[in-house]
Amino acid sequence: MKTLTHVNEHGEDPRMVDISGKDVTERSAHAQARLVFPSDMARTLSDAGFMTAKGAVLTVAQIAGVMGVKSTSQLIPLCHPLTLSGCRVDITIEGDEAVIDCRVSCKGRTGVEMEALTGASVAALTIYDMCKAMSHDMVIREVRLMGKAGGKRDFQRIES
């Protein structure tokens, strides 16, 4: 069984992991979030080009996602601040869902999974915020890591 790296063997004494002995490698991560709109709301937004009184929903959400990525170490207490080399937030509409894909890369001693997950989450929250005047029946779901590369092991989610 794997052990947690942020606490001692008793689950106490939380701390930032010492990564000074790790090799610097290229690292990347891809996370995804989904926001489900009520059907009538999705049609209304689509017909309006995803423009609301607050502005261009998808564009603002993309920018917010990037800002979330850059703020991860300030939001998640034991995350290391990283020098990022790339970040991309793409939002596509699939039926009644906004699919947010956040891809992050860096050259460093620790991975960027939390940054990608934070970026996807913040983008989804931004869409919710910009559209909540229309309905509070939106649902943010399936915020998950899709893949990562670099470090000890790679991971790729296999879709069924």
N, C-alpha and C positions, 0 to 999 in steps of 0.2 A: 504494500500500500504506500502511496506517495504521501509525503509529509508537507505541511504548510510551511512556507519559507518566511512568512512575515511575523511568526510568533514562535515561542519556545515550545518544547515538547509537551507542556501543560496547557497550551493554547493561550498563554499570557505574554506580557511584555511585547506588545506590537512594535515593529521597527521596520524601517526601510531596509531592504536587502542590500548587502554590500556586493556590488558588481565589479569592483576594481580588479578582480582576478580574471574576469571574463574577456574573451577576445572581442575586438571590434569587428563586426561583420555587417554586411548589408542585411537589413531586416525590413519586412513589409507585412501588412495585415489588411484584410478586407472584411468589413462588417456590414451587416444589412439590418435595416429596420423596415417595418411595414406599418402604414397607417391606413386604416379602413374607414372610408367615408360612408355615411348613409347614401343609398342609391340616388335619391333625388338631389342630394347635396353634390354628389360627384358630377351629375349632369349639369347642374347650375354652374359649378366651378369650371367645368370643361367648356361650356358655352361662353363663359366670360374670359377664357384664356388664362384661368387661374389668377385673375386680378380681383382684389377685394379693396375695400376702402383703405386698408392698411398698406396696399401695394402689391407688387408682383410676388405672389406667395412662394413659388418654387425658387426664384432667384434669391430672395431673402433667406429662405431655408438653406440653400447651398452655402451662402456666406456664413450663416449662423453655425452650420456644421463645421466649417473650417475654423471658425473661432472656438468652437467646442474642442476640436482636436488640439489647438494651441493652448487651451486652458486646462487640459486634463490633469496635470500635476497639481494644479490649484484646487481642483474639485475632488480628486481621489487622494486621500491623505498619504498613502504610502507609495504612490507612483513617482518615479524619477522624472525630473524635468529633462526633456530631450531636445536635441537640435534636429529638427525634421528636415528631410530633403525633398519631400513631396507630400501633397495632400490633394485628393480629388473627391468631391461629393457629387454624385449623379443621382437625379431623381427622375424616375419614369412613372407613368400612370398606366396601370394594368387594370382595366375595368374600374371597380370602385376603390382600388388601392393605390396609394403612393408607395413606390418601392424606392427606398433610399439606400444607395451603395456608397460606402465611404472607404477609400483606399489611402493608406498612409505608408510612407517609407522613411527610413533613416539609415545612417551608418553609425552603429553604436554598440553598446554592451548589453542592452536590454531591448526587448521587443516593443512593438507599437500596437498590440492588440487593444489595450485600454483606450488608446487614442482613437482608433478606428471605431470602437464601440461607442465612445463618448460622442464622436462626430455624428454618427448615424442617429443616436438618441436625441441630440440637441436639434438636429435638422427636423426630426419628427415632431419634437415638442414645439418648434417654431411654426410648423404647418398648423398644428393644433391651435396655437395662440392666434395665428392670423385668420383662422376660419371659425373660431368658437362663437362668434356673434351669429353665425348661421345655424349652428347646432353644437350641442355638447355630446352628441352620440357617436363621435369619432372614437376609434379604438387604436391605440398604438400597441402593436404586438410583434412577436418574433424578432426582438433585437438579439442578434446572434453573430458570433464569429463565423465567417464563411471560409477563411483560410489565413494562414500565416506562413512566412518563410524566414529562414535565418535563425541563428541560435542553435540550441541543442537538437531540436526536432521541428520538422515542418508539419503542417496540418492542413488538410483540405476536406471540407464538408462534402460528403457524397449525397447528392439529392436523389431521392427515390421517386 
